[in-house]
């Protein structure tokens, strides 16, 4: 009487996955999403990429850059 609908199987151990993306034991990758710093208000005729950062935007951008540069 094997394999019927009422037969219970032992739980399977989950398969382990490699830590690194390449299949080795490399450190896991960290993804950081950053929104652009504060820029001046949109002006008609000025493309979005040409707007410069406000003083606050420059200050925050420097802080974020320093944080990202840390090992």
Phi, psi and omega in degrees: 000075181237149173080010180288175183296332182269003182284132178259137176254150176294149179298141180271143177287133179298143178288140177277148180247149177296147181288312183275157181295333182274001178093359177262190182265037178292159178297148179294150179280142177248129179251127181243124177258128181232133175272151180301158180285168182295129180242171178295163180299150178298139180236134178304135179087352179254116179300149182306320181290347180266355179286136181268164182282147174285166176306319178296318179299319178294320180296314181293320180298320177296318179297316180295318178300317178295320180296317181292331182284344180293139179291000000 
